[in-house]
Amino acid sequence: MKVLIIEDDIQLNTTISNFLMNNDFKVNSLYDGDDAICEIDSKTYNLYIIDINIPHVNGLKIVEYIRQKDLSTPIIIITASMELVNFKKAFDNGCSEYIKKPFYLEELLIRINNLLNKESTTNIIQISDTLTYDTDYEELMRDGEAVKLRKKERRLLTLLLTNINRTVSIEKIENYVWENDIRDNYPLRQLVFDLRQKFNNGEKFIFNDKNLGYRFEA
């Protein structure tokens, strides 16, 4: 289990790292937001532990950056700040858990185990009596048969289903589905239309909130 810790307090970073390594985690530690972005681009991890107030690129921006590439890996924010605006933005950006300093290391371990256990049991989403979706393998099944999806269809469906019954902004969809590349001539509304056709008789699960985004209702 590989963990990336991004915390500029050297003593706290070292304490957390040693504690997790003693509990059989493989740990890499960073102290700077710029270094974190480079690391995230080059390697994959099973868990991120991120402080909000770190140099150059703050933790909230790093969470947002991770979620543009990876929707499922757990992210724990650690911070001395409990300002409502930071709390809200952390979850809006995609953090999985939020823990206030100072904290007990055993409390951190409990939260980590809860997140990892939850992740291992929720990868199959039941859309309807005949449709399921595996978010790990990005595979749509209809009556036990795999439905062929293009890459952008898979990414859109994964994003919507991991935010089920919540509106996902157009900006967030475009960042994730087009992976930060310049959009091609394939418009989002056409992508939604094509994806709807992959359901039973074009059954409408995906809804548009005008000028805001799309949501998946099941």
ABEGO torsion letter per residue (X at the ends): XBBBBBBABAAAAAAAAAAAAAAGBBBBBBABAAAAAAAAAABBBABBBBBABBBGBBAAAAAAAAAAABAABBBBBBBABABAAAAAAAAAAGBABBBBOBBBAAAAAAAAAAAAAAAAAAABBBABAABBBBAAAGBBBBGGBBBBBBAAAAAAAAAAAAABGBBBBAAAAAAAAAGGBBBBABBAAAAAAAAAAABBGGBBABBBBBGAEBBBBX
